[in-house]
Amino acid sequence: MPSPLKKIINYFHFNRTEQRGLSILFVLLAVIVGFNLIMPLIFKPANSDISEFEKEIEKFTQIQQAAKDSLMRLSDELATQKAQDEAGHIKPFRFNPNNLPRETWKKLGLSDQQIDVIKNYEEKGGTFKSKEDVARIYSISEDEYNRLKPYIVIPKPFETEIEGTLLTPIPFDPNTTSREDLIAMGLSERVIDNIINYRDKGGHFDNADDFGKLYALSKEDFETLKPFIQIEKQILPFEEQTGESLVMIELNSADTLDLQQLSGIGPAFARRIVKYREMLGGYTNKEQLLEVYGMDSVKYVTIAANISVDQHQIHKININSASVKELINHPYIEFYLAKSIITYRDNIGNYQNIDELLNAKLIYQELYLKIAPYLTLKEQDK
């Protein structure tokens, strides 16, 4: 029977195969241990310090905030620019906003949409009693109102104002008052155009009654304006030198002998003036003398101060009955224009208002103002 020691020795005895397996196992263990020892030397562990990462985050946040601030500034600039652009198209001049024509609002720089809002306000009975009332029109921005405010004129109504008139007159000289001031008083564009055209052609209102003869100015409006007309007396060169009154010749009633009292006007020239007056049906203004053959600006200036014109003596053509032949007898109306006037009459029936001529072909505003004083809707008394 084997002893205990031998049993122990036999227990740790390995055959050749087991010995080979143990050898391989030891080798693998050695390799694993060696790998764990070598790897830290080859691959250094990442720095666990997160301070650099935090710095990157902070930098990114700053960039984002800078971009946000930049966008906000850009938005503010765009808003400011938009407001400036909205107000920049305003071209202010003195005006009375009450019953101001659409065309005048456009000249001030307002859009059609803005004007529609204003006109709707007026149609519902709205009036502008103060400048602040204009600011309450929602279609007008604050910047636009600030541009317009210094130019808004709302005069106190004329206490003895004729019922129904929309005029708000102030003392004025029709020879010098600006278009803007005439608009502020409530005069229509048509009347204002006639005043300006008359002045541009050298015309001068010598007294209030001369202003009352203005074409397109109603009798009611004239009576309202008359107390406010203040015409500065025009001192003529001849009066300055001699103190004597000038000889005045009324063009539509003067005969050839009367006309020869004018400086430089002989018998032949006097006959031409009378002949052209007959062709026209009468002079509407003294500047028409420049249309007489042989009249130049030098001669005209010499005699202009000695001439007046009474428009009540003009012979007018009835456009509701005139033929082409009758129309073309007038120097201002050529054949195709006469045909256009009659063709439009045939299409619509008789004219109810001289203004309807503007709807006929070939007639434009300047031509209309030139021929309108010679036209009527009814037969004149012979």
Secondary structure, DSSP 8 states (H G I E B T S, - for coil): ---HHHHHHHHT---HHHHHHHHHHHHHHHHHHHHHHHHHHHS-------HHHHHHHHHHHHHHHHHHHHHHHHHHHHHHHHHHHHHHT-----B--TT--HHHHHHHT--HHHHHHHHHHHHTT----SHHHHHT-TTS-HHHHHHHGGGB------TT--TT-------B-TTT--HHHHHHTT--HHHHHHHHHHHHTT----SHHHHHT-TT--HHHHHHHGGGB-------HHHHHH------EETTT--HHHHTTSTT--HHHHHHHHHHHHHHTS-SSGGGGGGSTT--HHHHHHHHTTEE--GGG---EETTT--HHHHHTSTT--HHHHHHHHHHHHHH-S-SSGGGGGGSTT--HHHHHHHGGGEESS----
